[in-house]
């Protein structure tokens, strides 16, 4: 797994360096320095996104399996995003760590894994909806571009993948995981174990609750929409302000292209290319699109470094503790 992370990181670094060479490092740096006040501003705006995403995760965790407060989930989501954004792992690395921390807080392993699976699925579905909204608004702006066709094709592929993912969950893929983990544990420890027995039932219980599924989906959709405000503020700081609708379109398309590069750690280079392409639809110079992405990355550093420190501190605790008490 590490070799693929290294390969992905190498590709991402090469893409980023190519963009810097193509559009001028000095020019991009000057833009970011000029717009420096936007970095703490977008970091502050991003906090409600973390809160709403954490709220979705809390909503789709089995209530009878935990006694954690909402604050725990906000903190765990903060750590989860920091790992995905700053460490050389694929985009599911943070989910894995977040699930582990849930178990350390006292949630049973099947319930923790089920909540992570369902929450990630809802986040993916809500992004498809957000991207479709961006495409609809783009079509109403009468802007002709090949990117619209490519993104729509990507949305159809993503929708097909989401349908297959839901079908796999519904028809018992988790049962295979249960069986495999049990056999592996038995062969490793030579003693019977329950492993993640009950995972499929835990997932099905969540999907049978319209309140949880609908609420989790809406929480994530609101989080995607809040990202539009970050684009709006950043472009004002870069002296290329646009109305809120174009900012929503740029965010929707940029995030869609970023997700397409999920295998590359932190979507290095892919995120930059996404904002460059989306920005050109509204006349933004490529270097502005790159600077827009760089502001996002600096925001991730501002919010992520304390989160990584918190993660290591929680891991070092001698026994599970309630994060809300910290």
N, C-alpha and C positions, 0 to 999 in steps of 0.2 A: 504493500500500500504506500510505503514511504517513497518508493521509486516513482510511482505515478504522481505523487505530490511534488516531487522534485522536477519531473518533466513538465507538469502543469505550471509550476512556478517559473521555470525557465522560459516557457512560451509567453507567460504573462509579462515577465520582465523585458523580454525581447520586443513585445508589442509596445510596451510603455516607452522604451528607449527610442523605438522607431517614431512614435508620435512626437516625442520631445525633439528629435532631430528634424522631423518634417515641418513642425510648426514653430520651432525656435524656443529653446529652453529659457533664454533671457526674457523673451517677450512674455511667455506664460508666467514666469516668476514675477515679472513686474505687475502683471494683471492681478495675481493672487495677493501680492504685497499691498497693492492699492485697495483691494477689496478685503483686507485683513479683518475688518470689523465684522464681516459676515460670518467668520468661523465660529466665534462664541454665540452669535445670534442663531445660526442654524443648529448648533449643538443644543441650545436651549429649546428650540422648536422641536428638536428630535425627541426630547424627553416624553412628550405626550404620545408619540408613536410607540416608544418602548412600553409605556403604561397600557395603551390599548392592546398591543400584541401580548403583553403579559396577562391582561384581562381575558383574552381569548383562551390562553393556555389554562388558566385557572378554571374557566367555565367548562372546559372539556375534560377535566380531571374528575374521576368518580368521587362524589362528595363523601361517601361512606368510608373511603379509603384514606382520608387525610384529615388533619386538623390545622392545616396551614392557612395563614392569612393571605389576602391579596398581595400584600407587600412582598411576601416571599417570591411570588411569581414575577413581580416587576423586577426584583433583584436578579432572579435566575435568567430572565429574558435579557437583561442588561449584560450579564456574563456571556450568555449564549451568542449574542450579536458580536461582542468583542472578540470572541474566539474565531468566529467566521470571518470577521473583517481584518484582523491583525495577525493571525497565526497561519502558517503554511499548511492549512487543511482544506479539504473540500467543504462545500457549504453545509454538509450534514455533520461536520465535526462538532460544532457548537450544540447541535441537538443531542448528540451522544453524551456530551459532558453535562448538559442541562438535565438529562434523564438520570444520570448518575447522582447528581446533586439532589434531585427529588427523592431518590431512594435513601440517600444519607439524611434527609430530613424526616424520614419515617414512612414515606409512601411505599406500599408494596410494589415489587418489581413489575408484575404484570400491569398494574394500574398506571405506573409511571411510563412504561413503554407505550401502552395504549394511548395515553394522553398525548405523548410526543408524536405518535403516528397520525392521530386524528388532527391534532393542531397543525402539523406540517402540511397535511392534505388540504385543510381548510385555507391555510395561507396560500397554497398554490392555486386553489380554485378562485380565491378572491383576487389574486393577481391576474388571472385570466379575465375575470370580469372587469378589472380596472384597465387592462390593456384594450379590451373591446370598447370600453367607454372612450379611451383615447383615440382609437381608430374612428369611431363614430363622429367625434368632435373634429377630427382631422378631415373627414370627408365633407363636413359642413363648411369647412374653411376653403374649399375649392382649391386645395393645394395638390398638384399632380407630382407624384414621386414614386419611384420603384420601391422605396422603403415600405410604403403602405402595403404593397403586395407581399413582400417578404415577411413582414410582421404578421399579416393576416394568415399566411401559410404556417408561420410558427405557432400562432394561436390555435389553428386547427389541429396541428400535431400535438400541441400541449393538451388540448381538450381530449384528443384520442388517448393520450397517455394517462390523463387524469381519470378517464372512464375505465381504462384497464386497471389502474391502481385501485379505484373504488371496487371494481368487480373482484379483484384479487383479495381485497380485505373482506368483502362480503361473503365470498364463497370459500373462505377458510385457509388463505395462505398462512395466516398466523398459526394454524394448527401444525403446519410443517415446521415452523420455527420452534414451536413448543416441543415437538417430537425430537428435532435435531439437537436442541439445547439439552434435553434430558439424556439422550444417548451419549452426547459428548461429555456431560458431567459425570455420568456413570463410568464411562471408560477412563476418565481422568482420575476420579477420586475412588473408584471401585465401590462406591456406596450409593444407594438410591437417593434421588433428589427430585424435588418438584420443579426445579428450573423455573421456567416462565409459564408453568401450567395455568391455564385460565386466561391467557392473553386474548385468544379469539373471542371469548365471551365478554371480556372487558371492552374490546373494541365494538362489538355488536351492541352492548348496552349503551355506549355513547351515541352510536348512529341511530338508535331507536328513540333518542330524546330530541325532538324538534327544537326545544328551547335551547339546549346546549349547542346543537349544530348551527342553528340560525344565529344565535348570539355570537358564537365564535367567528362565524363567517363575517358578520357585520363589524365586529371589532377589528378584524384584519382589514376589511375594506376601508374603514375609517383611517386606519394607519397608513394605507397606501395613499389616500387622498391628502393626508397631512403632509406627505412628502412634496406636494405641489407648492406649499408655502415656502419650503426650503429653496426650491428653484426660483420662486418669485423674489425672495430676499436676496439670493446670491446674484441674480442677474441685475438687480438694482445696484448692488455693490460693485459689479463689474462694468457699470455704466452702459448696460445693454438691456434695460428693463423692458419686459413684455407684459401683456395683460394676463390675467389668471388662467384663461382657457388655453392659450399657447403653452403656458408653463405646465399645465396638467398634461397636455399632449407630450411635451418633452419628457416629463417624468415617467409617463406610462410607457412610452417607447424605449426610453433609456433603461428603465428597470427590466423591461421584457428582454432586451438584448443582453443585459447583465446576467439575467437568469439563464439565458442560453449558454453562457460560459460557466455554468455551475461547477464543472470539473476543474477549473483553474482556480487555485487558492485566491480568495479575496477578489476574484474576477479581474485580476490585474490586466490592464490593457483592454479588456472587453468592456468594462464599465466606461472607460475613456472613449472608446470607439462608439459606444452607444449614444453618449451625450453629444459627441461631435456630429454624428449622423442626424440625430433628432434635432439638434440646434440649427443645422443648415437649412432645415425646412422653413425656418422663420428668419432666415438671413443672418444668423449668428456666424461670425467667422470661426473656423475650426479651432483656433487657439482659445477662443472664449468657451467653447464646449469642453475643451480639455481642462481649462481653469475651473470650470463649473464642477467637473469630476474631482479635481484636486481639492477644492474646498470641502467636498463631501468626505474625502479621505482624511483630511486634517480634522474634520469633525469627528470622524471615527477614532482618531488618535486621542483627541481631547476626552471623549467619553469612554474609550476603550481601555486605556492604560489603568485608570483606577479600577475598572471592572476586572481586569486580569489580576491585579493585586488582591482584590476581594476574593476571586476564585481560589487563588493559592492559599489565602488565609483560611477560607472555609474548609478546603481540603485538609489543612493541617490540624483542624480541630480534633481532639481525641475522641469525640463522640458526636452523633448527630445533634445539631442545634437549630433552634428556630431563628432564621435570618432576621425576622422582624424584631428580635430582641437586641440586635446589634446596632 
